[in-house]
Amino acid sequence: MATKNKLITKFAAIDLESPDPIPLNKAARIIRSGGLVAFPTETVYGLGADALNPDAVKRIYEAKGRPSDNPLILHVDSTVQAENLVYVNDAAKQLMRRFWPGPLTLVLPARPCVPEITRGGLETAAVRMPRNFIARYLIWTAETPIAAPSANLSGRPSPTDAVSVYYDMNGKIDMIIDGGRVNVGIESTVIDVSNPEHVLLLRPGGTGREEIEEVLNMRLELPDAQSAKRSPGTRYRHYAPAIPVKIWHRESEFPESDYSSAGYMGLHEPPNETGKALIFADYEEYARELFASFRRLEREGYTCIIAEWPEEESGICEGLRDRILRAAMD
């Protein structure tokens, strides 16, 4: 029996072939009443609350143990809803037309309706329109933008299935919607387009840099330390399992380890035999399985993880490298 102060987290599995609206409508009511709901997007599972309710947003930070100066992404179901939250320029409209719904987050000057806590104390806000049906239905039914970082304890690997959410969030949030495994596996790309003459790549992710540059007909610039604060996932250790992550560059020596107790992941067979080797068909699968593999190898008792460094420069590889590098930080 739950203690008096412990939350009982409801769990609802959704059949995407024939989705039942009843649990989704219940989740929307929880959002409207100030509660927390974990739900799938195409990138990772998000931990959602009413983005315009400061008390609800505060619960996100508390449940995750997240620093309060780390801004949240506002998830919307239409460009009209986005324009009610941020001041949208022509460059942002171009990107919305090309990439929304999808894994691209735009940072723009915030309108006064966006609470300071949702913005992490900044003058800008981050917005995106997810591609996942459940996420879009939940936003539409709740009739409010949903602030949603990844649905994990702060610093842990982001969850790409509902079971991983349950391990981190059970008893801390009101409801988990199980919509199956996600499609992309790493978070959205975040760009700051508040100055359309100098568009900044704040966080690489599910949308490739070269696709964005083609639409804008300009090179994305890298932020300075101050500008980088406008994006989540850039200032603190992120995406890390409880065991060390070591990086292997194929032209370099294989990292020293007790190989029998090490887990390996990558596209190529490792030069030394390890306790377990997870070999992926391509970089898209590597990204999709990255966080789940971190959690799996940790759960199975391996003492370290050796991750092959993605060598390609295009597509999802820049985001994949970013996640591996941050997981390997001391």
RALINJO-V544205 format. One record per residue. RES is the residue in one letter. SS is DSSP state (a for helix, b for strand, c for the rest). PHI is phi in whole degrees, 0 to 359 (* if undefined). OMEGA is omega in whole degrees, -180 to 180 (999 if undefined). Layout:
res:RES ss:SS phi:PHI omega:OMEGA
res:RES ss:SS phi:PHI omega:OMEGA
This chain:
res:M ss:c phi:* omega:-179
res:A ss:c phi:292 omega:174
res:T ss:c phi:289 omega:-175
res:K ss:c phi:302 omega:-175
res:N ss:c phi:266 omega:-178
res:K ss:c phi:274 omega:179
res:L ss:c phi:283 omega:174
res:I ss:c phi:263 omega:-176
res:T ss:c phi:275 omega:176
res:K ss:b phi:283 omega:-178
res:F ss:b phi:231 omega:-178
res:A ss:b phi:229 omega:177
res:A ss:b phi:268 omega:-178
res:I ss:c phi:247 omega:174
res:D ss:c phi:277 omega:-176
res:L ss:c phi:291 omega:177
res:E ss:c phi:286 omega:180
res:S ss:c phi:214 omega:-173
res:P ss:c phi:294 omega:178
res:D ss:c phi:274 omega:-178
res:P ss:a phi:288 omega:-174
res:I ss:a phi:299 omega:179
res:P ss:a phi:294 omega:178
res:L ss:a phi:290 omega:176
res:N ss:a phi:293 omega:176
res:K ss:a phi:297 omega:178
res:A ss:a phi:297 omega:179
res:A ss:a phi:296 omega:178
res:R ss:a phi:295 omega:177
res:I ss:a phi:298 omega:178
res:I ss:a phi:300 omega:-177
res:R ss:a phi:297 omega:-178
res:S ss:c phi:270 omega:177
res:G ss:c phi:95 omega:-179
res:G ss:c phi:270 omega:-178
res:L ss:c phi:243 omega:179
res:V ss:b phi:229 omega:172
res:A ss:b phi:270 omega:-175
res:F ss:b phi:212 omega:-180
res:P ss:b phi:279 omega:162
res:T ss:c phi:240 omega:178
res:E ss:c phi:288 omega:-177
res:T ss:c phi:268 omega:176
res:V ss:c phi:217 omega:174
res:Y ss:b phi:283 omega:179
res:G ss:b phi:254 omega:176
res:L ss:b phi:253 omega:-167
res:G ss:b phi:258 omega:172
res:A ss:b phi:213 omega:176
res:D ss:b phi:301 omega:-175
res:A ss:c phi:295 omega:-177
res:L ss:c phi:262 omega:-180
res:N ss:c phi:251 omega:-176
res:P ss:a phi:302 omega:-180
res:D ss:a phi:293 omega:178
res:A ss:a phi:293 omega:179
res:V ss:a phi:296 omega:177
res:K ss:a phi:302 omega:179
res:R ss:a phi:295 omega:176
res:I ss:a phi:300 omega:-179
res:Y ss:a phi:300 omega:-178
res:E ss:a phi:292 omega:-178
res:A ss:a phi:296 omega:-178
res:K ss:a phi:276 omega:-169
res:G ss:c phi:68 omega:-173
res:R ss:c phi:265 omega:175
res:P ss:c phi:301 omega:-173
res:S ss:c phi:286 omega:177
res:D ss:c phi:266 omega:179
res:N ss:c phi:262 omega:-171
res:P ss:c phi:295 omega:-180
res:L ss:c phi:253 omega:175
res:I ss:b phi:269 omega:177
res:L ss:b phi:269 omega:-180
res:H ss:b phi:267 omega:-176
res:V ss:c phi:236 omega:179
res:D ss:c phi:251 omega:179
res:S ss:c phi:197 omega:175
res:T ss:a phi:292 omega:177
res:V ss:a phi:299 omega:178
res:Q ss:a phi:297 omega:178
res:A ss:a phi:297 omega:-178
res:E ss:a phi:291 omega:174
res:N ss:c phi:281 omega:-176
res:L ss:c phi:252 omega:-176
res:V ss:b phi:224 omega:176
res:Y ss:c phi:274 omega:-171
res:V ss:c phi:260 omega:177
res:N ss:c phi:261 omega:-175
res:D ss:a phi:295 omega:179
res:A ss:a phi:297 omega:178
res:A ss:a phi:297 omega:179
res:K ss:a phi:297 omega:176
res:Q ss:a phi:302 omega:-178
res:L ss:a phi:291 omega:176
res:M ss:a phi:300 omega:-179
res:R ss:a phi:297 omega:-176
res:R ss:a phi:276 omega:-168
res:F ss:a phi:246 omega:180
res:W ss:c phi:262 omega:-7
res:P ss:c phi:289 omega:180
res:G ss:c phi:165 omega:-171
res:P ss:c phi:275 omega:175
res:L ss:b phi:227 omega:178
res:T ss:b phi:252 omega:-179
res:L ss:b phi:249 omega:176
res:V ss:b phi:260 omega:-176
res:L ss:b phi:218 omega:177
res:P ss:b phi:300 omega:-175
res:A ss:b phi:278 omega:170
res:R ss:c phi:280 omega:-176
res:P ss:c phi:300 omega:-178
res:C ss:c phi:290 omega:-177
res:V ss:c phi:277 omega:-177
res:P ss:c phi:299 omega:180
res:E ss:a phi:301 omega:-178
res:I ss:a phi:294 omega:178
res:T ss:a phi:291 omega:-179
res:R ss:a phi:276 omega:-175
res:G ss:c phi:67 omega:179
res:G ss:c phi:81 omega:-177
res:L ss:c phi:266 omega:176
res:E ss:c phi:272 omega:180
res:T ss:b phi:251 omega:173
res:A ss:b phi:224 omega:-180
res:A ss:b phi:255 omega:-178
res:V ss:b phi:229 omega:171
res:R ss:b phi:206 omega:176
res:M ss:c phi:249 omega:-177
res:P ss:c phi:290 omega:-180
res:R ss:c phi:270 omega:-176
res:N ss:c phi:292 omega:-178
res:F ss:a phi:299 omega:-178
res:I ss:a phi:299 omega:180
res:A ss:a phi:300 omega:-178
res:R ss:a phi:296 omega:180
res:Y ss:a phi:296 omega:-179
res:L ss:a phi:296 omega:179
res:I ss:a phi:298 omega:-178
res:W ss:a phi:297 omega:-177
res:T ss:a phi:287 omega:179
res:A ss:a phi:288 omega:178
res:E ss:c phi:60 omega:177
res:T ss:c phi:202 omega:170
res:P ss:c phi:296 omega:-177
res:I ss:b phi:247 omega:173
res:A ss:b phi:282 omega:-174
res:A ss:b phi:207 omega:164
res:P ss:b phi:282 omega:177
res:S ss:b phi:295 omega:-171
res:A ss:c phi:270 omega:180
res:N ss:c phi:221 omega:171
res:L ss:c phi:297 omega:-175
res:S ss:c phi:304 omega:180
res:G ss:c phi:94 omega:-178
res:R ss:c phi:283 omega:175
res:P ss:c phi:300 omega:179
res:S ss:c phi:296 omega:-178
res:P ss:c phi:277 omega:177
res:T ss:c phi:245 omega:172
res:D ss:c phi:210 omega:-174
res:A ss:a phi:290 omega:180
res:V ss:a phi:296 omega:177
res:S ss:a phi:296 omega:175
res:V ss:a phi:300 omega:-178
res:Y ss:a phi:301 omega:-180
res:Y ss:a phi:302 omega:-175
res:D ss:a phi:269 omega:-165
res:M ss:a phi:243 omega:-179
res:N ss:c phi:301 omega:-179
res:G ss:c phi:86 omega:-180
res:K ss:c phi:251 omega:-176
res:I ss:c phi:229 omega:-173
res:D ss:c phi:277 omega:-172
res:M ss:b phi:203 omega:173
res:I ss:b phi:239 omega:174
res:I ss:b phi:261 omega:179
res:D ss:b phi:267 omega:177
res:G ss:c phi:248 omega:179
res:G ss:c phi:84 omega:-180
res:R ss:c phi:289 omega:180
res:V ss:c phi:280 omega:-176
res:N ss:c phi:265 omega:-174
res:V ss:c phi:264 omega:172
res:G ss:c phi:98 omega:170
res:I ss:c phi:235 omega:-172
res:E ss:c phi:292 omega:-179
res:S ss:c phi:293 omega:167
res:T ss:b phi:289 omega:178
res:V ss:b phi:242 omega:175
res:I ss:b phi:234 omega:177
res:D ss:b phi:264 omega:-178
res:V ss:c phi:247 omega:-179
res:S ss:c phi:295 omega:171
res:N ss:c phi:246 omega:-173
res:P ss:c phi:294 omega:176
res:E ss:c phi:277 omega:-179
res:H ss:c phi:221 omega:-178
res:V ss:c phi:276 omega:-173
res:L ss:b phi:253 omega:171
res:L ss:b phi:272 omega:-178
res:L ss:b phi:276 omega:-180
res:R ss:b phi:210 omega:175
res:P ss:c phi:291 omega:-178
res:G ss:c phi:190 omega:-169
res:G ss:c phi:287 omega:175
res:T ss:c phi:248 omega:-175
res:G ss:c phi:291 omega:180
res:R ss:a phi:306 omega:-173
res:E ss:a phi:295 omega:177
res:E ss:a phi:293 omega:179
res:I ss:a phi:293 omega:-179
res:E ss:a phi:297 omega:178
res:E ss:a phi:295 omega:180
res:V ss:a phi:294 omega:-176
res:L ss:a phi:278 omega:-176
res:N ss:c phi:58 omega:176
res:M ss:c phi:202 omega:176
res:R ss:c phi:277 omega:173
res:L ss:c phi:286 omega:179
res:E ss:b phi:261 omega:176
res:L ss:b phi:268 omega:-176
res:P ss:c phi:279 omega:166
res:D ss:c phi:276 omega:-175
res:A ss:a phi:299 omega:-179
res:Q ss:a phi:289 omega:-180
res:S ss:a phi:294 omega:-178
res:A ss:a phi:298 omega:-179
res:K ss:c phi:294 omega:-178
res:R ss:c phi:283 omega:-180
res:S ss:c phi:241 omega:169
res:P ss:c phi:291 omega:173
res:G ss:c phi:75 omega:-177
res:T ss:c phi:236 omega:-173
res:R ss:c phi:246 omega:-175
res:Y ss:c phi:235 omega:176
res:R ss:c phi:299 omega:-174
res:H ss:c phi:226 omega:165
res:Y ss:c phi:65 omega:-168
res:A ss:c phi:259 omega:169
res:P ss:c phi:286 omega:-178
res:A ss:c phi:282 omega:179
res:I ss:c phi:251 omega:-176
res:P ss:b phi:297 omega:174
res:V ss:b phi:248 omega:177
res:K ss:b phi:247 omega:-176
res:I ss:b phi:257 omega:177
res:W ss:b phi:246 omega:169
res:H ss:c phi:271 omega:-171
res:R ss:c phi:298 omega:180
res:E ss:c phi:276 omega:-177
res:S ss:c phi:250 omega:176
res:E ss:c phi:295 omega:176
res:F ss:c phi:293 omega:-177
res:P ss:c phi:303 omega:178
res:E ss:c phi:293 omega:-179
res:S ss:c phi:189 omega:164
res:D ss:c phi:280 omega:-168
res:Y ss:a phi:299 omega:-179
res:S ss:a phi:294 omega:-180
res:S ss:a phi:250 omega:179
res:A ss:b phi:257 omega:171
res:G ss:b phi:256 omega:-178
res:Y ss:b phi:238 omega:173
res:M ss:b phi:217 omega:179
res:G ss:b phi:167 omega:180
res:L ss:c phi:271 omega:-175
res:H ss:c phi:243 omega:176
res:E ss:c phi:297 omega:179
res:P ss:c phi:288 omega:180
res:P ss:c phi:288 omega:176
res:N ss:c phi:241 omega:179
res:E ss:c phi:286 omega:180
res:T ss:c phi:247 omega:-180
res:G ss:c phi:301 omega:175
res:K ss:b phi:210 omega:177
res:A ss:b phi:235 omega:177
res:L ss:b phi:255 omega:-175
res:I ss:b phi:252 omega:-177
res:F ss:c phi:255 omega:-175
res:A ss:c phi:286 omega:-178
res:D ss:c phi:200 omega:-176
res:Y ss:a phi:290 omega:176
res:E ss:a phi:296 omega:177
res:E ss:a phi:292 omega:178
res:Y ss:a phi:303 omega:179
res:A ss:a phi:295 omega:-178
res:R ss:a phi:297 omega:-175
res:E ss:a phi:260 omega:-171
res:L ss:a phi:304 omega:-175
res:F ss:a phi:293 omega:178
res:A ss:a phi:297 omega:179
res:S ss:a phi:289 omega:173
res:F ss:a phi:307 omega:-177
res:R ss:a phi:294 omega:-179
res:R ss:a phi:296 omega:-178
res:L ss:a phi:294 omega:174
res:E ss:a phi:298 omega:-177
res:R ss:a phi:294 omega:-177
res:E ss:c phi:277 omega:170
res:G ss:c phi:93 omega:177
res:Y ss:c phi:288 omega:-173
res:T ss:c phi:267 omega:174
res:C ss:b phi:202 omega:179
res:I ss:b phi:237 omega:174
res:I ss:b phi:251 omega:-176
res:A ss:b phi:248 omega:176
res:E ss:b phi:292 omega:-180
res:W ss:c phi:284 omega:178
res:P ss:c phi:291 omega:-173
res:E ss:c phi:268 omega:-176
res:E ss:c phi:291 omega:-177
res:E ss:c phi:263 omega:-171
res:S ss:c phi:257 omega:175
res:G ss:c phi:65 omega:-173
res:I ss:c phi:276 omega:-172
res:C ss:a phi:296 omega:-179
res:E ss:a phi:296 omega:176
res:G ss:a phi:293 omega:179
res:L ss:a phi:295 omega:177
res:R ss:a phi:299 omega:-180
res:D ss:a phi:301 omega:-178
res:R ss:a phi:292 omega:179
res:I ss:a phi:295 omega:-179
res:L ss:a phi:297 omega:-180
res:R ss:a phi:292 omega:177
res:A ss:a phi:293 omega:-178
res:A ss:c phi:271 omega:-180
res:M ss:c phi:295 omega:177
res:D ss:c phi:285 omega:999
